[in-house]
Amino acid sequence: MVPALIILMWYEISTNAEDLIAGMVIRDVVSSDVGILIKRYNVMEAWGEVGPVWAWEILWTGPSTDPINKNQPYTENGLLGMINAGRMEICHDDD
């Protein structure tokens, strides 16, 4: 049996699932695309015997956006990981 490697990421400033709300604006720092969190939903809702896997429907606009990638779902854990790693940032009213 191969031992599993578990990596725990810790961020000084941490965004949590409770911090994400519909209507929030995020920015991809690499592409400069801007997205709006539209709706949070459980990907596994039809599978009643398993726990929830939350995802966000995001509407994107910007230089790297086209009709194919304009609406993209992201798992909540993946989105939080990208925000906390600095790959995406939350836009605030004063930005």
Backbone bond lengths (Angstrom), bond angles and torsions (degrees), N, CA, C in turn:
res aa  C-N    CA-C-N  psi(-1)  N-CA   C-N-CA  omega(-1)  CA-C   N-CA-C  phi
1 M - - - 1.446 - - 1.527 108.58 -
2 V 1.314 116.05 133.95 1.462 122.40 178.90 1.519 108.67 -85.85
3 P 1.337 117.59 128.04 1.467 118.77 178.29 1.526 111.27 -66.46
4 A 1.298 115.72 143.71 1.462 121.38 179.95 1.521 109.34 -86.03
5 L 1.302 115.04 140.32 1.456 121.54 176.04 1.517 107.83 -100.31
6 I 1.296 116.61 121.61 1.459 121.55 -179.93 1.521 107.91 -112.34
7 I 1.304 115.55 124.49 1.459 121.01 178.77 1.522 107.65 -114.54
8 L 1.300 115.60 124.26 1.455 120.81 176.47 1.518 108.16 -105.39
9 M 1.314 115.99 126.82 1.452 120.69 179.85 1.534 108.37 -95.16
10 W 1.323 116.24 137.64 1.447 120.75 175.91 1.517 107.47 -127.68
11 Y 1.307 115.50 133.63 1.452 121.13 -179.61 1.519 108.62 -123.03
12 E 1.324 116.47 138.08 1.458 121.22 -179.52 1.520 110.86 -61.02
13 I 1.316 117.07 -46.73 1.460 121.76 175.87 1.520 105.59 -107.08
14 S 1.309 116.53 113.84 1.454 119.75 -172.95 1.525 111.38 -115.38
15 T 1.326 115.19 130.30 1.453 121.67 172.78 1.517 107.18 -95.50
16 N 1.317 117.10 132.37 1.458 123.09 -178.28 1.520 110.29 -110.68
17 A 1.328 115.66 167.37 1.466 121.31 -179.99 1.527 111.08 -55.81
18 E 1.314 117.42 -35.90 1.468 121.32 -179.09 1.525 112.12 -67.17
19 D 1.325 117.40 -18.38 1.468 121.70 -179.44 1.531 112.77 -81.35
20 L 1.334 117.08 -18.55 1.461 121.04 -178.01 1.521 109.87 -86.75
21 I 1.328 116.45 130.65 1.464 121.28 179.39 1.529 109.45 -138.01
22 A 1.312 115.60 151.03 1.463 120.19 176.34 1.528 108.92 -59.01
23 G 1.323 116.41 137.62 1.456 122.12 -177.77 1.517 113.53 95.63
24 M 1.326 117.42 -12.07 1.459 121.17 179.35 1.528 109.17 -68.05
25 V 1.330 116.04 142.58 1.458 122.24 -179.76 1.526 108.80 -105.33
26 I 1.339 115.36 132.06 1.458 121.11 176.47 1.522 108.76 -124.34
27 R 1.346 115.67 158.41 1.465 120.56 -179.75 1.515 109.28 -130.00
28 D 1.319 115.49 132.87 1.460 122.38 173.27 1.528 106.55 -79.34
29 V 1.324 117.62 116.35 1.459 120.23 -173.44 1.529 112.76 -73.14
30 V 1.322 118.15 -17.85 1.458 120.80 179.33 1.525 110.90 -85.91
31 S 1.327 117.23 -49.50 1.468 120.54 -176.34 1.526 113.15 -91.03
32 S 1.320 117.80 -15.67 1.465 125.19 -174.54 1.524 113.01 68.55
33 D 1.333 117.74 11.82 1.455 120.60 173.78 1.522 109.45 -68.47
34 V 1.314 115.65 150.59 1.460 122.27 179.49 1.522 107.97 -118.44
35 G 1.338 116.17 135.90 1.454 120.44 -179.40 1.513 111.60 -127.43
36 I 1.310 115.51 151.73 1.470 122.35 176.05 1.519 107.89 -114.21
37 L 1.325 116.17 128.10 1.466 120.24 175.64 1.522 107.65 -71.47
38 I 1.328 116.32 117.59 1.452 121.54 -174.85 1.526 112.00 -93.70
39 K 1.328 116.20 -54.14 1.466 119.26 -172.48 1.518 109.91 -152.23
40 R 1.328 115.83 137.14 1.471 122.45 173.87 1.519 107.43 -97.19
41 Y 1.327 116.72 134.35 1.463 119.63 -179.96 1.523 110.58 -147.69
42 N 1.329 115.05 158.82 1.451 122.53 179.37 1.521 109.03 -90.98
43 V 1.312 116.63 112.54 1.461 121.91 -179.56 1.529 110.71 -61.73
44 M 1.303 117.49 -30.75 1.463 122.23 -174.81 1.530 113.03 -98.44
45 E 1.306 117.71 18.63 1.467 121.34 -175.33 1.531 112.60 -55.64
46 A 1.305 118.14 -38.61 1.462 121.21 -178.79 1.528 112.54 -72.23
47 W 1.306 117.00 -16.45 1.461 122.39 -179.93 1.525 108.06 -100.77
48 G 1.299 116.86 84.23 1.458 122.19 -173.96 1.508 116.02 -61.50
49 E 1.316 118.06 -18.29 1.462 120.80 -174.80 1.526 113.60 -90.36
50 V 1.301 117.80 -2.65 1.466 120.74 -179.57 1.522 109.68 -118.24
51 G 1.313 115.07 158.87 1.454 119.64 179.73 1.518 111.71 -70.63
52 P 1.325 116.48 168.05 1.465 120.24 -177.53 1.528 112.49 -72.43
53 V 1.306 115.86 146.91 1.461 124.15 168.61 1.522 104.75 -123.60
54 W 1.322 115.95 106.98 1.463 120.65 -174.09 1.511 110.87 -84.63
55 A 1.325 114.85 142.53 1.467 122.10 177.59 1.523 108.34 -138.36
56 W 1.331 114.98 161.87 1.461 122.12 177.61 1.514 109.53 -121.40
57 E 1.311 116.01 132.75 1.461 121.84 169.44 1.523 105.36 -83.18
58 I 1.338 116.36 127.71 1.461 121.32 -176.88 1.523 109.00 -125.37
59 L 1.317 116.55 131.44 1.466 123.17 175.54 1.525 107.25 -99.81
60 W 1.343 116.38 120.70 1.461 122.47 -174.84 1.520 112.07 -107.21
61 T 1.325 115.49 151.25 1.455 122.84 170.06 1.526 107.66 -146.84
62 G 1.319 116.30 153.57 1.460 119.72 178.70 1.507 111.94 141.78
63 P 1.326 116.43 -174.07 1.461 121.02 -172.91 1.530 114.55 -64.31
64 S 1.319 118.98 -26.70 1.469 121.19 -178.45 1.522 112.88 -100.14
65 T 1.318 117.48 4.80 1.459 121.65 -176.80 1.521 110.57 -93.03
66 D 1.326 114.94 138.58 1.463 121.09 174.59 1.534 107.80 -137.64
67 P 1.333 118.86 176.67 1.470 119.91 -177.26 1.530 114.09 -58.78
68 I 1.327 117.76 -24.58 1.464 120.60 -178.71 1.524 111.99 -77.22
69 N 1.327 118.91 -39.61 1.465 120.71 -175.01 1.526 113.40 -108.27
70 K 1.310 117.21 17.84 1.472 121.61 -178.28 1.534 112.26 -66.92
71 N 1.321 117.26 -38.77 1.466 122.40 178.39 1.519 108.33 -111.67
72 Q 1.330 116.72 112.36 1.453 120.59 -177.22 1.521 111.04 -130.38
73 P 1.324 117.37 130.29 1.457 119.33 172.57 1.529 110.33 -85.16
74 Y 1.303 116.30 144.75 1.463 122.85 174.17 1.517 107.47 -130.34
75 T 1.329 116.97 137.18 1.461 117.42 172.51 1.526 107.38 -66.33
76 E 1.311 115.72 148.21 1.463 120.28 -178.25 1.527 110.86 -61.05
77 N 1.341 117.03 -41.65 1.468 119.65 179.07 1.519 111.43 -63.44
78 G 1.330 117.16 -40.80 1.456 120.41 178.05 1.516 112.30 -65.24
79 L 1.328 116.22 -42.65 1.460 121.27 178.89 1.522 110.87 -63.26
80 L 1.329 116.74 -45.10 1.468 120.29 178.39 1.523 111.19 -63.09
81 G 1.324 116.62 -38.91 1.462 119.98 177.89 1.520 111.74 -61.76
82 M 1.339 116.67 -42.51 1.466 119.88 179.50 1.524 111.79 -68.75
83 I 1.330 117.27 -37.71 1.473 120.20 177.77 1.519 109.90 -66.23
84 N 1.320 116.91 -48.22 1.465 120.65 -176.83 1.528 113.21 -69.65
85 A 1.333 117.26 -24.46 1.464 121.10 177.26 1.524 112.12 -84.93
86 G 1.344 117.45 -9.63 1.450 120.66 179.29 1.522 113.91 91.57
87 R 1.321 118.10 4.87 1.476 121.85 178.64 1.525 110.64 -74.79
88 M 1.333 116.49 -30.92 1.463 123.15 173.35 1.513 107.34 -129.15
89 E 1.329 114.86 154.73 1.459 118.57 178.46 1.527 109.91 -134.54
90 I 1.307 114.35 149.99 1.462 121.01 177.33 1.515 107.66 -82.68
91 C 1.323 116.46 129.58 1.467 121.51 177.43 1.521 108.65 -88.54
92 H 1.294 115.58 133.28 1.464 121.34 179.26 1.521 109.63 -108.66
93 D 1.304 116.93 167.11 1.461 122.04 -177.37 1.520 112.90 -54.79
94 D 1.325 117.28 -31.76 1.453 120.28 -176.41 1.527 113.26 -89.59
95 D 1.354 118.49 2.82 1.476 121.98 179.67 1.512 111.22 -80.26
